[in-house]
Amino acid sequence: MYVAVIWEMALVISVIEKSCYGLKAFGKAEGLVKGKRLHGFTLTLLCTIVMTVISQSFKVRPNQQSVSTKIICGFFAMAFNCLVATVYVLSYTVLYFQCKETQGEEVELEESLEY
């Protein structure tokens, strides 16, 4: 999970910065995360724990429930996990801007009607 911090930051960089992708994004992510790697690790650990708790709480015993109950529980588990995953990526975007601000880089926001 410690390497996941750089991986997720590289994903955010490749989306936000249009000219930076691939290995270049990984290099930039490694340099950008230097002071905040523990924050990213904690964020990844927290989201992993929450997703595991959600998955285990909607787990149904195979012999005691009907097929429709299994489908409904699976749907809600997937929906909540997708919600946590969305918040996870949004949190990494906030971490990206905090890392840029900490290192003194100027934050450029492009206003676009595409999104």
A tleap script that builds the chain and sets N, CA, C and O, in Angstrom:
source leaprc.protein.ff14SB
mol = sequence {
  NMET TYR VAL ALA VAL ILE TRP GLU MET ALA
  LEU VAL ILE SER VAL ILE GLU LYS SER CYS
  TYR GLY LEU LYS ALA PHE GLY LYS ALA GLU
  GLY LEU VAL LYS GLY LYS ARG LEU HIE GLY
  PHE THR LEU THR LEU LEU CYS THR ILE VAL
  MET THR VAL ILE SER GLN SER PHE LYS VAL
  ARG PRO ASN GLN GLN SER VAL SER THR LYS
  ILE ILE CYS GLY PHE PHE ALA MET ALA PHE
  ASN CYS LEU VAL ALA THR VAL TYR VAL LEU
  SER TYR THR VAL LEU TYR PHE GLN CYS LYS
  GLU THR GLN GLY GLU GLU VAL GLU LEU GLU
  GLU SER LEU GLU CTYR
}
set mol.1.N position { 0.817 -1.197 0.000 }
set mol.1.CA position { 0.000 0.000 0.000 }
set mol.1.C position { 0.861 1.261 0.000 }
set mol.1.O position { 0.394 2.336 -0.376 }
set mol.2.N position { 2.104 1.129 0.417 }
set mol.2.CA position { 2.978 2.299 0.462 }
set mol.2.C position { 3.298 2.789 -0.950 }
set mol.2.O position { 3.434 3.992 -1.173 }
set mol.3.N position { 3.417 1.866 -1.899 }
set mol.3.CA position { 3.673 2.226 -3.298 }
set mol.3.C position { 2.398 2.772 -3.952 }
set mol.3.O position { 2.468 3.510 -4.935 }
set mol.4.N position { 1.249 2.411 -3.407 }
set mol.4.CA position { -0.023 2.881 -3.950 }
set mol.4.C position { -0.164 4.393 -3.869 }
set mol.4.O position { -0.909 4.989 -4.648 }
set mol.5.N position { 0.540 5.017 -2.941 }
set mol.5.CA position { 0.494 6.477 -2.819 }
set mol.5.C position { 1.027 7.113 -4.100 }
set mol.5.O position { 0.405 8.021 -4.653 }
set mol.6.N position { 2.169 6.640 -4.566 }
set mol.6.CA position { 2.741 7.186 -5.802 }
set mol.6.C position { 1.869 6.821 -6.996 }
set mol.6.O position { 1.671 7.631 -7.901 }
set mol.7.N position { 1.354 5.603 -6.989 }
set mol.7.CA position { 0.500 5.142 -8.095 }
set mol.7.C position { -0.734 6.031 -8.223 }
set mol.7.O position { -1.058 6.494 -9.317 }
set mol.8.N position { -1.414 6.266 -7.119 }
set mol.8.CA position { -2.636 7.090 -7.150 }
set mol.8.C position { -2.312 8.543 -7.486 }
set mol.8.O position { -3.061 9.195 -8.214 }
set mol.9.N position { -1.203 9.047 -6.961 }
set mol.9.CA position { -0.823 10.423 -7.280 }
set mol.9.C position { -0.483 10.556 -8.757 }
set mol.9.O position { -0.803 11.573 -9.372 }
set mol.10.N position { 0.162 9.543 -9.339 }
set mol.10.CA position { 0.465 9.564 -10.772 }
set mol.10.C position { -0.813 9.547 -11.588 }
set mol.10.O position { -0.886 10.181 -12.640 }
set mol.11.N position { -1.813 8.834 -11.120 }
set mol.11.CA position { -3.109 8.823 -11.802 }
set mol.11.C position { -3.746 10.206 -11.790 }
set mol.11.O position { -4.269 10.666 -12.806 }
set mol.12.N position { -3.701 10.861 -10.646 }
set mol.12.CA position { -4.258 12.215 -10.530 }
set mol.12.C position { -3.472 13.185 -11.411 }
set mol.12.O position { -4.066 14.034 -12.075 }
set mol.13.N position { -2.157 13.069 -11.421 }
set mol.13.CA position { -1.324 13.954 -12.237 }
set mol.13.C position { -1.625 13.766 -13.716 }
set mol.13.O position { -1.715 14.740 -14.463 }
set mol.14.N position { -1.779 12.515 -14.142 }
set mol.14.CA position { -2.035 12.275 -15.564 }
set mol.14.C position { -3.396 12.802 -16.006 }
set mol.14.O position { -3.594 13.081 -17.188 }
set mol.15.N position { -4.324 12.939 -15.084 }
set mol.15.CA position { -5.635 13.497 -15.436 }
set mol.15.C position { -5.611 15.025 -15.383 }
set mol.15.O position { -6.154 15.680 -16.273 }
set mol.16.N position { -4.994 15.594 -14.360 }
set mol.16.CA position { -5.017 17.052 -14.185 }
set mol.16.C position { -4.065 17.746 -15.160 }
set mol.16.O position { -4.429 18.741 -15.787 }
set mol.17.N position { -2.861 17.224 -15.283 }
set mol.17.CA position { -1.866 17.836 -16.156 }
set mol.17.C position { -1.875 17.094 -17.493 }
set mol.17.O position { -1.473 15.933 -17.566 }
set mol.18.N position { -2.320 17.748 -18.516 }
set mol.18.CA position { -2.514 17.085 -19.807 }
set mol.18.C position { -1.214 16.656 -20.473 }
set mol.18.O position { -1.210 15.688 -21.232 }
set mol.19.N position { -0.118 17.347 -20.211 }
set mol.19.CA position { 1.140 17.023 -20.878 }
set mol.19.C position { 1.986 16.019 -20.093 }
set mol.19.O position { 3.095 15.695 -20.518 }
set mol.20.N position { 1.498 15.529 -18.980 }
set mol.20.CA position { 2.272 14.621 -18.134 }
set mol.20.C position { 1.509 13.317 -17.963 }
set mol.20.O position { 0.424 13.292 -17.383 }
set mol.21.N position { 2.091 12.228 -18.476 }
set mol.21.CA position { 1.456 10.919 -18.362 }
set mol.21.C position { 2.524 9.836 -18.425 }
set mol.21.O position { 3.673 10.108 -18.775 }
set mol.22.N position { 2.145 8.615 -18.088 }
set mol.22.CA position { 3.066 7.491 -18.138 }
set mol.22.C position { 4.143 7.572 -17.077 }
set mol.22.O position { 3.884 7.951 -15.935 }
set mol.23.N position { 5.370 7.207 -17.472 }
set mol.23.CA position { 6.485 7.201 -16.530 }
set mol.23.C position { 6.837 8.599 -16.042 }
set mol.23.O position { 7.333 8.768 -14.928 }
set mol.24.N position { 6.581 9.594 -16.874 }
set mol.24.CA position { 6.831 10.976 -16.468 }
set mol.24.C position { 5.931 11.349 -15.277 }
set mol.24.O position { 6.361 12.052 -14.363 }
set mol.25.N position { 4.687 10.872 -15.300 }
set mol.25.CA position { 3.761 11.136 -14.194 }
set mol.25.C position { 4.221 10.438 -12.919 }
set mol.25.O position { 4.087 10.989 -11.827 }
set mol.26.N position { 4.767 9.216 -13.053 }
set mol.26.CA position { 5.284 8.526 -11.871 }
set mol.26.C position { 6.465 9.274 -11.266 }
set mol.26.O position { 6.559 9.404 -10.046 }
set mol.27.N position { 7.361 9.763 -12.109 }
set mol.27.CA position { 8.498 10.525 -11.616 }
set mol.27.C position { 8.062 11.794 -10.923 }
set mol.27.O position { 8.588 12.143 -9.866 }
set mol.28.N position { 7.110 12.482 -11.508 }
set mol.28.CA position { 6.614 13.715 -10.907 }
set mol.28.C position { 5.877 13.422 -9.601 }
set mol.28.O position { 5.986 14.179 -8.637 }
set mol.29.N position { 5.127 12.321 -9.577 }
set mol.29.CA position { 4.389 11.944 -8.362 }
set mol.29.C position { 5.341 11.628 -7.222 }
set mol.29.O position { 5.088 11.996 -6.075 }
set mol.30.N position { 6.434 10.945 -7.534 }
set mol.30.CA position { 7.400 10.604 -6.489 }
set mol.30.C position { 8.039 11.861 -5.897 }
set mol.30.O position { 8.242 11.946 -4.686 }
set mol.31.N position { 8.349 12.819 -6.740 }
set mol.31.CA position { 8.919 14.068 -6.250 }
set mol.31.C position { 7.914 14.921 -5.503 }
set mol.31.O position { 8.265 15.619 -4.552 }
set mol.32.N position { 6.680 14.865 -5.929 }
set mol.32.CA position { 5.635 15.701 -5.345 }
set mol.32.C position { 5.198 15.207 -3.967 }
set mol.32.O position { 4.848 16.009 -3.102 }
set mol.33.N position { 5.218 13.906 -3.765 }
set mol.33.CA position { 4.682 13.298 -2.543 }
set mol.33.C position { 5.689 13.266 -1.401 }
set mol.33.O position { 5.336 12.887 -0.285 }
set mol.34.N position { 6.920 13.648 -1.653 }
set mol.34.CA position { 7.997 13.468 -0.662 }
set mol.34.C position { 7.622 13.861 0.760 }
set mol.34.O position { 7.879 13.079 1.675 }
set mol.35.N position { 7.050 14.988 0.991 }
set mol.35.CA position { 6.734 15.414 2.350 }
set mol.35.C position { 5.410 14.910 2.875 }
set mol.35.O position { 5.151 14.995 4.076 }
set mol.36.N position { 4.560 14.387 2.001 }
set mol.36.CA position { 3.207 14.006 2.417 }
set mol.36.C position { 2.920 12.522 2.185 }
set mol.36.O position { 1.760 12.122 2.096 }
set mol.37.N position { 3.959 11.717 2.088 }
set mol.37.CA position { 3.749 10.285 1.802 }
set mol.37.C position { 2.979 9.602 2.927 }
set mol.37.O position { 2.167 8.716 2.660 }
set mol.38.N position { 3.211 9.988 4.159 }
set mol.38.CA position { 2.492 9.400 5.285 }
set mol.38.C position { 1.007 9.749 5.225 }
set mol.38.O position { 0.163 8.928 5.584 }
set mol.39.N position { 0.686 10.955 4.777 }
set mol.39.CA position { -0.716 11.355 4.624 }
set mol.39.C position { -1.401 10.470 3.584 }
set mol.39.O position { -2.516 9.992 3.795 }
set mol.40.N position { -0.723 10.264 2.470 }
set mol.40.CA position { -1.287 9.413 1.418 }
set mol.40.C position { -1.426 7.976 1.866 }
set mol.40.O position { -2.419 7.323 1.547 }
set mol.41.N position { -0.441 7.468 2.607 }
set mol.41.CA position { -0.508 6.105 3.118 }
set mol.41.C position { -1.676 5.949 4.076 }
set mol.41.O position { -2.400 4.955 4.017 }
set mol.42.N position { -1.863 6.923 4.958 }
set mol.42.CA position { -2.980 6.883 5.904 }
set mol.42.C position { -4.315 6.923 5.171 }
set mol.42.O position { -5.253 6.217 5.541 }
set mol.43.N position { -4.399 7.741 4.145 }
set mol.43.CA position { -5.614 7.827 3.343 }
set mol.43.C position { -5.920 6.494 2.657 }
set mol.43.O position { -7.066 6.045 2.649 }
set mol.44.N position { -4.899 5.868 2.087 }
set mol.44.CA position { -5.079 4.579 1.431 }
set mol.44.C position { -5.479 3.513 2.443 }
set mol.44.O position { -6.377 2.714 2.178 }
set mol.45.N position { -4.832 3.493 3.582 }
set mol.45.CA position { -5.152 2.513 4.619 }
set mol.45.C position { -6.580 2.684 5.123 }
set mol.45.O position { -7.301 1.702 5.297 }
set mol.46.N position { -6.987 3.921 5.355 }
set mol.46.CA position { -8.335 4.197 5.840 }
set mol.46.C position { -9.394 3.743 4.836 }
set mol.46.O position { -10.380 3.107 5.207 }
set mol.47.N position { -9.183 4.073 3.573 }
set mol.47.CA position { -10.158 3.678 2.547 }
set mol.47.C position { -10.209 2.168 2.369 }
set mol.47.O position { -11.281 1.611 2.129 }
set mol.48.N position { -9.070 1.497 2.482 }
set mol.48.CA position { -9.048 0.038 2.388 }
set mol.48.C position { -9.811 -0.595 3.544 }
set mol.48.O position { -10.553 -1.557 3.349 }
set mol.49.N position { -9.632 -0.063 4.733 }
set mol.49.CA position { -10.348 -0.579 5.902 }
set mol.49.C position { -11.848 -0.366 5.745 }
set mol.49.O position { -12.633 -1.273 6.020 }
set mol.50.N position { -12.254 0.828 5.303 }
set mol.50.CA position { -13.681 1.114 5.134 }
set mol.50.C position { -14.294 0.193 4.084 }
set mol.50.O position { -15.393 -0.324 4.283 }
set mol.51.N position { -13.595 -0.018 2.970 }
set mol.51.CA position { -14.125 -0.904 1.926 }
set mol.51.C position { -14.220 -2.345 2.419 }
set mol.51.O position { -15.166 -3.051 2.068 }
set mol.52.N position { -13.270 -2.790 3.216 }
set mol.52.CA position { -13.323 -4.139 3.761 }
set mol.52.C position { -14.482 -4.299 4.729 }
set mol.52.O position { -15.173 -5.318 4.711 }
set mol.53.N position { -14.700 -3.302 5.571 }
set mol.53.CA position { -15.819 -3.350 6.515 }
set mol.53.C position { -17.145 -3.377 5.763 }
set mol.53.O position { -18.050 -4.128 6.125 }
set mol.54.N position { -17.261 -2.566 4.727 }
set mol.54.CA position { -18.496 -2.548 3.939 }
set mol.54.C position { -18.727 -3.906 3.285 }
set mol.54.O position { -19.841 -4.429 3.323 }
set mol.55.N position { -17.702 -4.474 2.694 }
set mol.55.CA position { -17.845 -5.769 2.025 }
set mol.55.C position { -18.225 -6.870 3.010 }
set mol.55.O position { -19.056 -7.725 2.702 }
set mol.56.N position { -17.621 -6.848 4.185 }
set mol.56.CA position { -17.918 -7.882 5.172 }
set mol.56.C position { -19.286 -7.691 5.823 }
set mol.56.O position { -19.927 -8.667 6.213 }
set mol.57.N position { -19.731 -6.461 5.940 }
set mol.57.CA position { -21.025 -6.235 6.585 }
set mol.57.C position { -22.191 -6.642 5.688 }
set mol.57.O position { -23.266 -6.966 6.192 }
set mol.58.N position { -22.000 -6.632 4.378 }
set mol.58.CA position { -23.062 -7.048 3.468 }
set mol.58.C position { -22.934 -8.507 3.044 }
set mol.58.O position { -23.672 -8.970 2.173 }
set mol.59.N position { -22.012 -9.223 3.649 }
set mol.59.CA position { -21.813 -10.625 3.307 }
set mol.59.C position { -22.983 -11.446 3.830 }
set mol.59.O position { -23.426 -11.261 4.964 }
set mol.60.N position { -23.478 -12.349 2.999 }
set mol.60.CA position { -24.639 -13.160 3.343 }
set mol.60.C position { -24.198 -14.610 3.455 }
set mol.60.O position { -23.384 -15.082 2.661 }
set mol.61.N position { -24.735 -15.308 4.435 }
set mol.61.CA position { -24.440 -16.743 4.552 }
set mol.61.C position { -25.111 -17.474 3.401 }
set mol.61.O position { -26.294 -17.252 3.142 }
set mol.62.N position { -24.387 -18.338 2.708 }
set mol.62.CA position { -24.901 -18.961 1.490 }
set mol.62.C position { -26.158 -19.807 1.675 }
set mol.62.O position { -27.022 -19.809 0.798 }
set mol.63.N position { -26.282 -20.506 2.761 }
set mol.63.CA position { -27.406 -21.435 2.925 }
set mol.63.C position { -28.638 -20.802 3.540 }
set mol.63.O position { -29.710 -21.408 3.526 }
set mol.64.N position { -28.514 -19.606 4.076 }
set mol.64.CA position { -29.619 -19.037 4.832 }
set mol.64.C position { -30.404 -17.954 4.096 }
set mol.64.O position { -31.426 -17.495 4.606 }
set mol.65.N position { -29.965 -17.536 2.928 }
set mol.65.CA position { -30.651 -16.440 2.250 }
set mol.65.C position { -31.047 -16.839 0.834 }
set mol.65.O position { -30.445 -17.729 0.233 }
set mol.66.N position { -32.050 -16.177 0.320 }
set mol.66.CA position { -32.496 -16.439 -1.043 }
set mol.66.C position { -31.578 -15.732 -2.042 }
set mol.66.O position { -30.744 -14.908 -1.666 }
set mol.67.N position { -31.746 -16.064 -3.293 }
set mol.67.CA position { -30.928 -15.467 -4.348 }
set mol.67.C position { -31.184 -13.965 -4.446 }
set mol.67.O position { -30.248 -13.189 -4.637 }
set mol.68.N position { -32.430 -13.554 -4.319 }
set mol.68.CA position { -32.740 -12.123 -4.419 }
set mol.68.C position { -32.099 -11.332 -3.284 }
set mol.68.O position { -31.667 -10.199 -3.498 }
set mol.69.N position { -32.028 -11.896 -2.093 }
set mol.69.CA position { -31.377 -11.218 -0.977 }
set mol.69.C position { -29.882 -11.086 -1.227 }
set mol.69.O position { -29.291 -10.051 -0.916 }
set mol.70.N position { -29.269 -12.116 -1.782 }
set mol.70.CA position { -27.847 -12.054 -2.119 }
set mol.70.C position { -27.579 -10.978 -3.164 }
set mol.70.O position { -26.591 -10.251 -3.066 }
set mol.71.N position { -28.447 -10.872 -4.159 }
set mol.71.CA position { -28.282 -9.866 -5.205 }
set mol.71.C position { -28.427 -8.464 -4.631 }
set mol.71.O position { -27.640 -7.575 -4.957 }
set mol.72.N position { -29.419 -8.260 -3.786 }
set mol.72.CA position { -29.641 -6.938 -3.188 }
set mol.72.C position { -28.467 -6.544 -2.285 }
set mol.72.O position { -27.988 -5.411 -2.344 }
set mol.73.N position { -28.007 -7.478 -1.453 }
set mol.73.CA position { -26.862 -7.181 -0.577 }
set mol.73.C position { -25.608 -6.906 -1.401 }
set mol.73.O position { -24.833 -6.009 -1.069 }
set mol.74.N position { -25.407 -7.668 -2.468 }
set mol.74.CA position { -24.258 -7.439 -3.340 }
set mol.74.C position { -24.319 -6.084 -4.016 }
set mol.74.O position { -23.306 -5.398 -4.158 }
set mol.75.N position { -25.529 -5.701 -4.434 }
set mol.75.CA position { -25.703 -4.386 -5.069 }
set mol.75.C position { -25.361 -3.257 -4.103 }
set mol.75.O position { -24.654 -2.319 -4.472 }
set mol.76.N position { -25.857 -3.339 -2.869 }
set mol.76.CA position { -25.580 -2.276 -1.905 }
set mol.76.C position { -24.101 -2.239 -1.512 }
set mol.76.O position { -23.536 -1.163 -1.319 }
set mol.77.N position { -23.482 -3.404 -1.393 }
set mol.77.CA position { -22.050 -3.435 -1.082 }
set mol.77.C position { -21.257 -2.784 -2.199 }
set mol.77.O position { -20.338 -2.008 -1.937 }
set mol.78.N position { -21.602 -3.093 -3.443 }
set mol.78.CA position { -20.900 -2.509 -4.579 }
set mol.78.C position { -21.143 -0.999 -4.658 }
set mol.78.O position { -20.220 -0.235 -4.942 }
set mol.79.N position { -22.383 -0.569 -4.407 }
set mol.79.CA position { -22.709 0.858 -4.473 }
set mol.79.C position { -21.928 1.647 -3.421 }
set mol.79.O position { -21.379 2.706 -3.724 }
set mol.80.N position { -21.875 1.140 -2.193 }
set mol.80.CA position { -21.145 1.838 -1.142 }
set mol.80.C position { -19.641 1.819 -1.392 }
set mol.80.O position { -18.956 2.804 -1.115 }
set mol.81.N position { -19.118 0.705 -1.915 }
set mol.81.CA position { -17.697 0.652 -2.239 }
set mol.81.C position { -17.350 1.621 -3.368 }
set mol.81.O position { -16.279 2.228 -3.350 }
set mol.82.N position { -18.228 1.772 -4.337 }
set mol.82.CA position { -17.991 2.755 -5.410 }
set mol.82.C position { -18.009 4.176 -4.862 }
set mol.82.O position { -17.230 5.023 -5.299 }
set mol.83.N position { -18.884 4.433 -3.920 }
set mol.83.CA position { -18.929 5.753 -3.285 }
set mol.83.C position { -17.640 6.035 -2.527 }
set mol.83.O position { -17.102 7.139 -2.613 }
set mol.84.N position { -17.144 5.061 -1.794 }
set mol.84.CA position { -15.883 5.232 -1.057 }
set mol.84.C position { -14.725 5.413 -2.042 }
set mol.84.O position { -13.834 6.227 -1.800 }
set mol.85.N position { -14.727 4.671 -3.142 }
set mol.85.CA position { -13.667 4.800 -4.144 }
set mol.85.C position { -13.672 6.191 -4.781 }
set mol.85.O position { -12.612 6.743 -5.074 }
set mol.86.N position { -14.847 6.749 -4.991 }
set mol.86.CA position { -14.948 8.096 -5.547 }
set mol.86.C position { -14.384 9.123 -4.564 }
set mol.86.O position { -13.638 10.020 -4.956 }
set mol.87.N position { -14.735 8.991 -3.317 }
set mol.87.CA position { -14.212 9.896 -2.294 }
set mol.87.C position { -12.696 9.736 -2.166 }
set mol.87.O position { -11.983 10.707 -1.911 }
set mol.88.N position { -12.212 8.512 -2.343 }
set mol.88.CA position { -10.779 8.216 -2.286 }
set mol.88.C position { -10.018 8.970 -3.369 }
set mol.88.O position { -8.990 9.588 -3.093 }
set mol.89.N position { -10.514 8.921 -4.587 }
set mol.89.CA position { -9.849 9.620 -5.693 }
set mol.89.C position { -9.957 11.132 -5.509 }
set mol.89.O position { -9.005 11.858 -5.793 }
set mol.90.N position { -11.098 11.609 -5.040 }
set mol.90.CA position { -11.238 13.045 -4.767 }
set mol.90.C position { -10.272 13.493 -3.667 }
set mol.90.O position { -9.718 14.590 -3.732 }
set mol.91.N position { -10.077 12.653 -2.672 }
set mol.91.CA position { -9.144 12.987 -1.595 }
set mol.91.C position { -7.714 13.054 -2.106 }
set mol.91.O position { -6.932 13.892 -1.657 }
set mol.92.N position { -7.368 12.179 -3.038 }
set mol.92.CA position { -6.031 12.238 -3.620 }
set mol.92.C position { -5.852 13.491 -4.478 }
set mol.92.O position { -4.743 14.012 -4.590 }
set mol.93.N position { -6.923 13.967 -5.074 }
set mol.93.CA position { -6.843 15.220 -5.822 }
set mol.93.C position { -6.560 16.386 -4.872 }
set mol.93.O position { -5.765 17.271 -5.190 }
set mol.94.N position { -7.199 16.384 -3.730 }
set mol.94.CA position { -6.934 17.411 -2.718 }
set mol.94.C position { -5.497 17.296 -2.217 }
set mol.94.O position { -4.820 18.306 -2.026 }
set mol.95.N position { -5.035 16.070 -2.007 }
set mol.95.CA position { -3.649 15.852 -1.579 }
set mol.95.C position { -2.664 16.358 -2.631 }
set mol.95.O position { -1.615 16.903 -2.287 }
set mol.96.N position { -2.993 16.182 -3.900 }
set mol.96.CA position { -2.151 16.686 -4.997 }
set mol.96.C position { -1.986 18.199 -4.889 }
set mol.96.O position { -0.869 18.710 -4.976 }
set mol.97.N position { -3.092 18.913 -4.700 }
set mol.97.CA position { -3.016 20.371 -4.595 }
set mol.97.C position { -2.286 20.808 -3.326 }
set mol.97.O position { -1.588 21.822 -3.341 }
set mol.98.N position { -2.433 20.066 -2.233 }
set mol.98.CA position { -1.700 20.386 -1.014 }
set mol.98.C position { -0.204 20.175 -1.196 }
set mol.98.O position { 0.602 20.969 -0.711 }
set mol.99.N position { 0.171 19.104 -1.896 }
set mol.99.CA position { 1.591 18.837 -2.141 }
set mol.99.C position { 2.201 19.920 -3.031 }
set mol.99.O position { 3.327 20.359 -2.796 }
set mol.100.N position { 1.465 20.343 -4.038 }
set mol.100.CA position { 1.969 21.410 -4.910 }
set mol.100.C position { 2.129 22.709 -4.129 }
set mol.100.O position { 3.104 23.437 -4.318 }
set mol.101.N position { 1.186 22.993 -3.265 }
set mol.101.CA position { 1.247 24.212 -2.466 }
set mol.101.C position { 2.402 24.153 -1.469 }
set mol.101.O position { 3.073 25.159 -1.240 }
set mol.102.N position { 2.637 22.996 -0.881 }
set mol.102.CA position { 3.727 22.822 0.086 }
set mol.102.C position { 5.078 23.035 -0.566 }
set mol.102.O position { 5.975 23.622 0.040 }
set mol.103.N position { 5.232 22.564 -1.799 }
set mol.103.CA position { 6.502 22.700 -2.497 }
set mol.103.C position { 6.658 24.051 -3.178 }
set mol.103.O position { 7.683 24.310 -3.809 }
set mol.104.N position { 5.670 24.902 -3.062 }
set mol.104.CA position { 5.775 26.242 -3.600 }
set mol.104.C position { 5.466 26.347 -5.079 }
set mol.104.O position { 5.696 27.396 -5.680 }
set mol.105.N position { 4.952 25.292 -5.678 }
set mol.105.CA position { 4.584 25.353 -7.085 }
set mol.105.C position { 3.239 26.052 -7.224 }
set mol.105.O position { 2.370 25.950 -6.358 }
set mol.106.N position { 3.095 26.748 -8.309 }
set mol.106.CA position { 1.849 27.452 -8.540 }
set mol.106.C position { 0.790 26.475 -9.039 }
set mol.106.O position { 1.052 25.628 -9.893 }
set mol.107.N position { -0.390 26.610 -8.495 }
set mol.107.CA position { -1.499 25.749 -8.882 }
set mol.107.C position { -2.238 26.411 -10.028 }
set mol.107.O position { -2.758 27.519 -9.901 }
set mol.108.N position { -2.273 25.708 -11.151 }
set mol.108.CA position { -2.969 26.220 -12.322 }
set mol.108.C position { -4.266 25.443 -12.495 }
set mol.108.O position { -4.265 24.216 -12.595 }
set mol.109.N position { -5.348 26.164 -12.529 }
set mol.109.CA position { -6.631 25.536 -12.766 }
set mol.109.C position { -7.146 25.953 -14.132 }
set mol.109.O position { -7.275 27.140 -14.433 }
set mol.110.N position { -7.435 24.958 -14.947 }
set mol.110.CA position { -7.987 25.241 -16.259 }
set mol.110.C position { -9.488 25.121 -16.189 }
set mol.110.O position { -10.026 24.095 -15.774 }
set mol.111.N position { -10.156 26.174 -16.595 }
set mol.111.CA position { -11.604 26.110 -16.633 }
set mol.111.C position { -12.023 25.565 -17.973 }
set mol.111.O position { -11.679 26.107 -19.023 }
set mol.112.N position { -12.773 24.484 -17.921 }
set mol.112.CA position { -13.164 23.813 -19.141 }
set mol.112.C position { -14.625 23.429 -19.050 }
set mol.112.O position { -15.135 23.117 -17.973 }
set mol.113.N position { -15.276 23.455 -20.166 }
set mol.113.CA position { -16.674 23.040 -20.210 }
set mol.113.C position { -16.811 21.559 -20.521 }
set mol.113.O position { -17.927 21.040 -20.552 }
set mol.114.N position { -15.701 20.868 -20.751 }
set mol.114.CA position { -15.749 19.455 -21.081 }
set mol.114.C position { -16.244 18.611 -19.911 }
set mol.114.O position { -16.968 17.638 -20.120 }
set mol.115.N position { -15.874 18.962 -18.707 }
set mol.115.CA position { -16.243 18.149 -17.568 }
set mol.115.C position { -17.492 18.699 -16.940 }
set mol.115.O position { -17.979 18.152 -15.951 }
savepdb mol mol.pdb
quit
